[in-house]
Amino acid sequence: MHEQFNFIIEILGTISFSMSGSFAAMQKRLDPFGVLIIAFVTSVGGGTVRDLLLDIPVFWMHDLLTCGVIIMTSIFTMIFKSLEKNFKVTLFIFDSFGLGLFTIIGIQKGINVNIHPLICIGLGTITGCFGGIIRDILLNRIPLIFRKEIYATACIVGGSAFFLMTKFSPLSYTFIQIFTILLIVAIRTFAVKYHWQIPKFYGHDHSSEM
């Protein structure tokens, strides 16, 4: 049951980030091949960095299902885009859910190789964020994680809540996973809606850098 739920999370995360990448690419008016490439790097970028850090085989190179899901999702998104007028809202929704889902996947990968919970949280953050970083760089945008929006912080808070709940809560492991995903999505949503920001340690001097 636990393995099946992890598989569902991975598929849903792949779909979410595939759609996020596809909508972002269509915002930039890329051709279908460009849309597919951006969807692919958004979906597997974070997991690739995570697996390289763990020195284990990169997951998608041995999993045709993941590649198939990305391709089918991208094609569906390109067809669906004729009905979708508000790219920004759709991109935000899928990016937020992908962030939550992939954070859990990264944390679980760390747990599977018995590394420290703090490193697991870092792996979850990398898995959730790095695909979006690569996507935004390829699209010539400042990555969300480097802007004023709360992004990686949501992964860190969610990951911390995950380990606290698994240690001190009697709730089932599956429920804790679901709660963590929804917590990350909620933090992202409220942060954007109410303009939450991480405090800055510099003033408003707009002079050029030294």
Disulfide bonds with the S-S distance in Angstrom:
none
